[in-house]
Amino acid sequence: MAEILVVLRRARDMVITVFIVASVMFFLLHAIPGSPAIAILGTNAPLESIEQLNRQLGFGKPVWEQYASWLWNALHGDLGFSLSQSRGVASAIADFMVPTLLVAAIAMVLSVLLAVPLAVRTVSHPSALLSRVLLFLSSALLAVPGFWLALVLVLFFAVRIRAFPVSGYVAPTEDLWSFTHHVFLAVVVLLAYQVPLLVLTLRESLAGELLNAYARTARAKGGTERDVMYRHLLRNGFMPTLTVLGSNFSHMLGGVIILETIFSIPGLGYLLNSAIGSRDYNLVLGITLFTVVVTILVNLTVDLLYAVLDPRVRSSR
């Protein structure tokens, strides 16, 4: 019952958030100088031709009328027509979202698998040289801009030694090895920020759990440091890390969209870049709403995991 109430509350919040984001984005896009007709005909086209094409495309009406029409259609599942893709917005997003979500999901899973043992190591052996090096590297990597690191990796691994392709994408269903080869550098760039963030967060959380009575009891019973960490402390200590993981997903998704331009991955980043260049308002709005909805759903999943990992959260709801 508690989980159902959580879902209902978050569904309400999702509707409100999506409405606000959609409204703000709509008026911001229409406040930018220029129009789709100028992008299609060019800046040197006659003014009469531009105005005529704008009226044909539905952009000649007052902005409030355009907003009301777009919102009514969106409520009925119609996000409009994409001028740059010559098809519906929903269809274009459905075709381009898979590479973006796949790379983000792989980076998220790998970041957890790498961060947990590294954080446990730094807490179990805080004075060891390896732990000090890990903490130093974690702090240093958080200060490295992702786009700069991506360009460095491309220059060295793709251009200089040619260990990885400069650009391109192969679906994992076609060739799993080629897919891994093409997205490897992009995933490394995402991990370079996500793993240090999770390591530092989880380390602080586990260090705090060590001060609790149940940790001392587990040690007194003869449990090894590894057993105490993984069997007793990790479940409670992972809660703050789970929060960071959920809230940081939007950052990771945005990072994937930026990296797609650098690594020429045909995902939402490529689609968004094309939409912005052609003043495709409907497509920009559609991609924005899609990323907002995905982020909210991820955070909803995090809320449900709270109830699974901590019975106190479940009983308080």
N, C-alpha and C positions, 0 to 999 in steps of 0.2 A: 504493500500500500504506500509506504514511504517513497519507494522508487517511482510509483505512478504520479504522486504529487510533485516530485522533483521534475519529472518529464513535462507535466502540464504547466508548471511555473516557467520552466525554461522555454517551452513552446510559446507561451505568452510573451516572454521577453524577446524571443527570436523575432516574432512578428513585429513588435514595436521597433526593435533595432533595425530590421530590414527596411521598414517603412521610413524611418528617419534617414538612414544612409541613402536610400533610393531618392528621396526627396531632395536632400542636400546635393547629391551628385548630379541630379537632373538639372537643377538651376545653376550649379557651377559650370557644367558643360555648356549650357546655353548662354552663359555670361561671357564665355571666351570669345574674343573677336574671330570672325570668319564663319563659314557655314559649309555644309557638305557640298553644296553646289560649286563653291569656289574650289574645293579640293578636287572635284570632278572636272570642271571646265578650265581651271587655271586662273591665276590672278589677272591675266590680260584679257579675259573674256568680257564681252559687253555687259553692262549692268543689267540691261533688260533680259538678257539670256540667263543671267544668274538668278534674278528675281523670279523668272518664269519657272526655272528648274526647282527653286526652293518651294514654290507653290505646288508643283507637281509631287514633290517629295513630302509635302505636308508640313514644311517648316516656315510657311508664310503666315500661319496663324499666330495670334498672341501666345506668349510662352505659357500662360496659365491654361489656355485651351489645349495646347500640346501636352502639358503635364496631366491634365484631367483625362485626356484620351489615352495616354500611355499607361497611367495608373489603372484605369478601368480594364484595359487589355491585359496588363500584367496580373491583375487579380484573377483573370480567367485563364491564366497560363500562357498567354501570348506576350513574349518579350519583344516582339517587333521583328522587322526585316533588316538584315545586315546588308548594307550597301557594298561593303568591301568584299563580302563572301558570296553575295547574290543568293542568299537563302535565309531561312529563319535563324534568329540568334540562338535559340535553344539547340538547334541542330549543329550549328558551328561549334558551340561550347562542348557539346557531347563528343564531337570528333577530336577536339584538341585537348580535353581535360585529362585524358589517361596518362600521357607522359608526365605531366606536372604532378598529379597526385601520386603516381608510382614512384617518382624520384623522391618526393617529400616523405612518403611512407617508408621507403627503404632507409633514408637518412634518419628518420625518427627511431625506427627499430634498432638500427646499428648503433645509434648514439646511446641508447639505453644499455645495450649489450656490452658496449665498451666502457661506459661511464661507471657502471656498478662495480665491477672488479677493481677498477682504478681507484675509485673512492674508498672502497673497503681496504685496499692496500695502504693508502695514505693514512687512514685512521688506525689500522692495526699496527703499522710500523711508522709512526710519525717522525722519528729521528733518522730513519734510513735515508741514504743518499738518493735512492730512486724516488722516494716519496717527495723529497725536497725538489727534485728535478721536475716531477710531475706537477707539483703546485706552481712552480715557476713558469713552466710551459703553458699551463692552463691560464694563468693570469696574462701572459704575453699574447697568447692567441686571441683572447677576447678583444684585444686592442687592434687586431689586424683587420682592415676593411676586406669584406668578402670579394668585392669586384677586383681589388688589387691582387689578392691571392689567386683568383681565377686567371687573371692575365699572366701572372708569373708562372703558374702551372702549365698553361697553354704554351707559353714561350719556351719553357724548358723541356717538358715531357712530350709535347706534341710537335713543336717546331725543331728544337735542337736534336733530341735523341729519337724522336718519332716513335715513342713507345705507345702512344695513344693517338687516335685520330683527332684532327683539329676541330672538326665539326661533324654533324650528322646524327642520325638516330635510327636504330633498328628495333622493332617491337620484340619483346621477349618471347612472344608466341611464334615468331619467325625463326629467331636464332638467339638463344639465351646468352651465349658467349659474346656475340657481337653487341648485344644490348648492354651487357656488363662493361665491355670495352669502351663503348661510346659514352656511357653516363658515369664512368668511374671518377673522372676528375671533378665533375659537378657534385657528386656525392661527397668527395673528399673536402671540397670547399665548405659544404654545409656542416660536415662533421667537425671541421676545424673550429667552428664557433659553438656548436651545440654540445659537443662532448665536454670541453672545458667548463661550460656553464653548469652542466649537470654534475660534473665531478665536484666543483666547489660547493654547489648547493647541497649535494648528498653528503659530502664530507662534514659540513657544519651540522647537518641534521644528525648524522650518526655520532658525532662527537658529543652532542647534547644528550642523546639517548644513553651513552655510556655512563652518564652520571646518575641515571635512574636506578632504583633499588633492584628491579628485575634483572638488569644487566649484571649487577654485582652477585646476585643469587645464582645466575647461570654460570658465572665464572667460578663461584664457590663450589658448585656441583662438579667441577672438573672439566667443563667444556673448553675446548680449544678456542683460541681467538677467532678462528675462521667460523667455527660452529656458532659461537655467540653472535657474530655479525650476521651471518646468513639465516640462522634459524630463529633468532630472537629480535635483533635490532632492526634488520632491514625492512621488515613489514611496517613498523611504525615510522622508521626514519625515511621511508620513501614517500611519505605523504607530501611534504613540502616540494620534493622533486617532481612529483606528479603535477602539482600546481604549476610549477615553472614549465613543465613539458607542455601542458595544455595551453597556457597563456602565450607561450613562445611559438606555438604552431603557426600563427599568422605571420610571424617574422620569418619562419622557415619557408612558408608558402610564398611569401613575397621574395625571398632570396632565390627560390627556384625560378620564379618568373623573370627575375633579372638575369640569372645565369643562363636561361634559355637563349637569350640574345647573344651572349658570349659564345656558348657552345653550339649554337644553331640547332637547338632541340625544338621540334615542332609542337610546342605545348601552348598553354594559355599566355605565356610571355610573348611568344611570336605573334599570336593572335591579337593580343592587346596592342603591341607595337604597330601592327598593320592597321588596327582600328583607329588609333590615335592619329596616325599619319593621314588617314582618309576622312577624318572627322566623322567616323561612324559612331554617332552618339548611342544608338541602341545597343551596339555590341560592347562598347565601353561600360555602359550601365549593366548589361547582362553579366559580364565578367566580374565586375565589382560585387554585384549581388551574389554571384556564385561563390566567390571567395569568402564573403561574409557568412553565408549560410554554412559552408564547410567548417569554418572556424568555430561557429557557434555549436555545431554538432560535435566537434571534437571536445569542446569544453563541457558539453552535456555528458559525453562519455566519461570524462574525468570526474564529474560529479557523481555519476553512478559507481565508478570505481572506488570513490571514497567510502560509499556505503558498504562495498564488498570488503575493503581492506580494514576498515575501522568500524566495529559494531557500535561504538559510541555515537558516531555520526548517524547511523541508521536509526538508533533508538531516539535520538534528539529530533528526528523528523516525524 
